[in-house]
């Protein structure tokens, strides 16, 4: 089906105004059959998202596909509103690693890239495979103070996948500006609960299948208003200013927006992501954050009564507990889903979780 790339809802969604409305909306969308505390790995899909994907699949099977390219544009616009940038600065794709590679390819030989120890491989590995770059790694807490003259790029996750620690983004931004370095922030473990302002950084990338409760196959890249020094190395027909005129031969004109960095979209995933992102706009990130952090703090308090000390990660809904990762299998058998990360038990609390979920996890841990 033909589509218009400009087709998208452009205005802000109304957000819920009270806890009761928040809870009723969440109950209408989520009904997990277990105690699911593993959003840092994969978020649950809302009912509206599942329904939209089912409709798209059935329509395609019947030979009358829905306007899934319109879903891509609506998803792009919704994500842009969630992170505070114009949709023209957002590229739509499927992978943080691809966008990290695109940024890595833009750097000149010998450029210094500053990264955090133990950060997610999709963020840092594309810089390491370019052996002509100088990649320097420091503890997360020292990233800002380690920016120096000659640093070309600071690449770091807003929140660490392994243990939930939140980077001091304001200090990193200030240090980068002082020394003329660009910033690249992976918001995959942050967008959806953290008050993340993508406009404050040169680049940011994010997969949507975690805290944005979207299907796998959806990711976004935010670029500067002038598009930065990026070469659209994987530009296909969707990257043309007029895509349906760019199907054959070299593209006559690349998109004048970040769409020139689009990957060919996983359409069924975007059909669902559109509805997931709409839900987050309706709930409001502030309400989601307050809900998530209250549950995480409840778990931290419970851990203290059991004699366990989590990795310090204030202000994060991800709680990582050293030496308890070995109990992941036992917890799963009891219907409690968490992760084992480097020997640590990692629990992640999101909008569909409740205080009873926290208490169930603590009960199993205490048994």
C-alpha positions in Angstrom: 0.0 0.0 0.0 1.3 3.5 -0.9 2.0 5.7 2.1 2.9 9.3 3.0 6.0 9.6 5.2 4.7 12.8 6.7 1.5 11.2 8.0 1.6 11.2 11.9 -0.2 12.6 14.8 1.8 15.7 15.7 0.3 17.0 19.0 1.0 15.8 22.5 -1.2 13.1 24.0 -3.2 13.9 27.2 -1.7 12.1 30.2 -3.4 10.5 33.1 -4.1 12.7 36.1 -4.3 10.4 39.1 -3.2 7.0 40.4 -6.5 5.4 40.0 -6.7 6.2 36.3 -3.1 5.1 35.9 -3.8 1.7 37.5 -7.1 1.1 35.6 -5.4 1.9 32.3 -2.5 -0.5 33.1 -4.9 -3.2 34.2 -6.7 -2.9 30.9 -3.5 -3.4 28.9 -1.5 -6.0 30.9 -2.4 -9.3 32.5 0.8 -11.2 33.2 0.3 -14.8 34.4 3.5 -14.7 36.5 5.5 -12.3 38.6 7.4 -10.6 35.7 10.3 -8.5 36.9 12.5 -8.6 33.8 11.8 -5.5 31.8 15.5 -4.7 31.5 15.6 -7.8 29.3 12.2 -7.5 27.5 9.1 -5.5 28.3 5.6 -6.9 28.2 3.4 -6.0 25.3 0.1 -4.1 25.9 -3.1 -5.6 24.7 -3.6 -2.8 22.2 -0.2 -3.6 20.7 -1.0 -7.3 20.3 -4.3 -6.5 18.7 -2.7 -4.1 16.2 -0.1 -6.6 15.2 -2.7 -9.3 14.8 -4.8 -7.0 12.6 -1.8 -6.2 10.5 -0.8 -9.8 10.0 -4.3 -10.9 9.2 -4.8 -8.1 6.8 -1.5 -8.9 5.0 -2.6 -12.6 4.8 -5.9 -11.5 3.2 -4.1 -9.4 0.6 -5.3 -6.0 1.9 -2.4 -4.8 4.1 -2.9 -2.0 6.5 -0.9 1.2 6.3 2.1 0.0 8.2 4.4 2.7 6.8 2.0 5.2 8.4 2.6 3.3 11.7 6.4 3.9 11.2 5.8 7.6 11.0 3.4 7.7 13.9 5.9 5.7 16.0 8.7 8.1 15.0 6.6 11.1 16.0 5.5 9.6 19.3 9.1 8.7 20.3 10.2 12.2 19.3 7.6 13.7 21.7 8.7 11.3 24.5 12.3 12.4 24.3 11.7 16.0 23.5 12.9 16.5 19.9 11.3 17.2 16.5 10.4 14.1 14.5 12.7 15.4 11.8 15.7 14.5 14.0 14.6 10.8 14.6 15.7 7.9 12.4 13.7 4.6 12.6 15.5 1.3 12.5 15.9 -1.9 14.4 19.2 -2.0 16.3 21.4 0.2 18.6 24.5 -1.7 17.3 23.7 -0.6 13.7 23.5 3.1 14.8 26.6 2.8 17.0 28.4 1.5 13.9 27.1 4.4 11.8 28.5 6.9 14.4 31.8 5.0 14.6 32.2 5.1 10.8 31.9 8.9 10.9 35.0 9.4 13.1 38.3 10.3 11.6 41.3 8.0 12.0 42.9 8.4 15.5 39.8 9.9 17.1 39.5 9.3 20.8 36.2 7.7 22.1 35.5 7.7 25.8 33.4 4.8 27.2 32.3 3.4 30.5 33.6 0.1 31.9 31.2 -2.8 31.4 28.8 -0.9 29.2 26.5 -2.8 26.9 28.4 -4.2 23.9 26.0 -2.8 21.3 27.1 0.7 22.5 30.9 0.2 22.6 31.9 -2.7 20.4 31.5 -0.9 17.0 34.1 1.6 18.2 36.5 -1.2 19.2 36.3 -3.0 15.9 37.7 0.2 14.3 41.2 -0.5 15.3 42.3 3.0 14.1 40.3 4.6 16.8 41.6 5.3 20.3 39.0 3.9 22.7 39.5 4.8 26.3 37.4 3.1 29.1 36.9 4.4 32.6 34.5 3.6 35.5 31.0 5.0 35.0 31.4 7.4 37.9 34.5 8.9 36.3 33.3 9.5 32.7 32.6 13.2 33.1 36.0 14.0 34.8 37.8 11.9 32.2 36.7 14.0 29.2 39.8 15.9 28.0 41.1 18.0 25.1 41.2 15.7 22.1 38.3 13.5 23.1 36.1 13.3 20.0 33.2 11.4 21.4 31.7 10.3 24.7 29.6 7.1 24.3 27.7 5.8 27.3 24.4 4.3 28.4 22.0 6.5 30.3 21.4 3.6 32.6 23.6 0.6 32.9 22.1 -2.7 31.7 24.0 -4.8 34.2 23.0 -3.1 37.4 20.9 -0.1 36.7 23.3 2.6 37.7 22.3 6.0 36.1 25.0 8.0 34.5 25.5 11.7 35.6 24.4 12.9 32.2 24.4 16.6 33.0 28.0 16.4 34.1 29.0 14.4 31.1 27.2 16.9 28.8 29.0 19.8 30.5 32.4 18.2 30.3 31.9 17.3 26.6 30.9 20.8 25.7 33.9 22.3 27.6 36.3 20.1 25.6 34.5 20.1 22.2 33.5 16.5 22.3 30.3 15.0 20.9 28.0 12.9 23.0 26.3 9.6 22.2 23.8 8.3 24.7 22.2 4.9 24.6 18.7 5.3 26.2 17.6 1.7 25.9 17.5 1.2 29.6 16.1 4.7 30.3 13.6 5.9 27.8 10.1 5.1 29.1 10.9 5.9 32.7 13.7 8.4 32.9 13.1 12.1 32.1 15.4 11.8 29.1 16.0 15.0 27.0 17.6 13.8 23.8 17.9 17.4 22.7 20.8 17.8 25.2 23.1 15.4 23.3 24.5 15.1 19.8 23.3 11.5 19.3 21.1 9.1 21.2 19.8 5.7 20.3 17.2 3.4 21.9 15.7 0.0 21.3 12.0 0.0 22.1 11.4 -3.6 23.3 12.4 -2.9 26.9 10.9 0.1 28.8 9.0 1.3 25.8 7.1 -2.0 25.9 7.2 -2.4 22.1 7.9 -5.4 19.9 11.5 -6.4 19.0 12.6 -4.9 15.7 12.1 -1.2 16.6 14.9 1.2 17.5 15.4 4.9 17.1 18.4 7.2 16.5 18.3 10.9 17.3 20.8 13.1 15.4 21.6 16.8 15.5 19.4 19.3 13.7 22.0 19.6 11.0 22.2 15.8 10.8 25.9 15.9 12.0 28.8 14.4 10.0 27.1 11.1 9.4 27.2 9.3 6.1 24.0 7.3 5.4 26.0 4.2 4.6 23.0 1.8 4.5 20.6 4.2 2.8 18.0 2.2 0.9 14.8 3.4 -0.9 13.1 4.5 2.4 15.9 7.0 2.9 14.9 9.0 -0.2 13.2 12.3 0.1 10.5 10.8 -2.2 10.7 7.1 -1.3 8.4 5.8 -4.1 10.6 7.6 -6.6 13.8 6.1 -5.1 13.1 2.4 -5.7 15.5 1.9 -8.6 19.0 3.0 -9.3 20.9 5.5 -7.1 18.6 7.7 -4.9 18.4 11.1 -6.6 17.8 13.0 -3.3 18.2 11.7 0.2 15.7 12.7 2.8 16.4 16.1 4.2 15.7 14.8 7.7 17.0 12.1 9.9 14.9 9.7 7.8 18.0 9.4 5.5 19.4 7.1 8.3 16.3 4.9 8.4 16.7 1.1 8.1 14.1 -0.7 6.0 11.5 -1.1 8.8 10.2 -4.2 10.4 6.6 -3.2 9.5 4.7 -5.6 11.7 6.8 -4.5 14.7 6.1 -0.9 14.0 2.4 -1.6 13.7 2.6 -2.6 17.3 5.1 0.0 18.5 2.8 2.8 17.5 0.2 1.6 20.0 2.8 1.0 22.8 4.3 4.4 22.4 0.8 6.0 22.4 0.1 4.2 25.7 3.3 5.6 27.3 2.3 9.1 26.2 -1.2 8.6 27.7 0.3 7.4 31.0 3.0 10.0 31.1 6.7 9.3 31.8 6.6 11.2 35.1 3.8 8.9 36.4 5.6 5.8 35.1 8.9 6.9 36.8 7.2 7.5 40.2 5.5 4.1 40.0 8.6 2.2 39.0 10.9 3.9 41.6 8.5 3.3 44.4 8.5 -0.4 43.7 12.3 -0.5 43.4 12.7 1.2 46.7 10.3 -1.2 48.3 12.5 -4.1 47.1 15.7 -2.4 48.3 14.1 -2.0 51.8 13.0 -5.6 51.8 16.5 -6.7 50.8 17.9 -4.9 53.8 15.7 -6.9 56.1 17.1 -10.1 54.5 20.7 -9.0 54.9 21.4 -8.3 51.3 23.0 -5.2 49.8 22.2 -4.3 46.2 24.6 -2.4 43.9 24.1 1.3 44.7 21.9 2.7 41.9 19.7 5.5 43.4 16.9 6.7 41.2 16.8 3.5 39.1 14.1 0.9 38.7 16.8 -1.7 38.1 18.0 -3.4 41.2 21.1 -5.7 41.0 22.0 -7.9 44.0 25.4 -9.5 44.1 25.8 -13.3 44.6 22.1 -14.0 44.1 22.1 -14.6 40.4 22.5 -18.3 41.0 18.9 -18.3 42.3 17.4 -17.2 39.0 16.4 -20.7 38.0 14.8 -21.3 41.3 12.9 -18.1 41.0 11.7 -18.9 37.5 10.4 -22.2 38.7 8.4 -20.3 41.4 6.9 -18.1 38.7 9.2 -15.1 39.3 11.1 -13.9 36.3 14.3 -12.0 36.8 17.8 -12.1 35.2 21.2 -13.4 36.2 23.8 -10.9 35.1 27.4 -11.7 36.0 26.4 -13.5 39.1 24.0 -10.8 40.2 20.3 -11.1 40.5 18.7 -8.3 38.4 15.1 -7.2 39.0 13.5 -4.5 36.9 10.2 -2.8 38.0 7.9 -1.3 35.5 4.5 0.1 35.0 2.7 -3.3 35.1 4.3 -4.4 38.3 2.6 -4.0 41.8 3.7 -4.1 45.4 2.6 -7.7 45.6 5.1 -8.6 42.9 7.9 -7.1 45.0 6.6 -9.0 48.1 6.4 -12.3 46.1 10.1 -11.9 45.0 11.1 -11.2 48.6 9.2 -14.2 49.9 10.9 -16.6 47.5 14.3 -15.1 48.3 13.7 -15.5 52.0 12.6 -19.2 51.7 
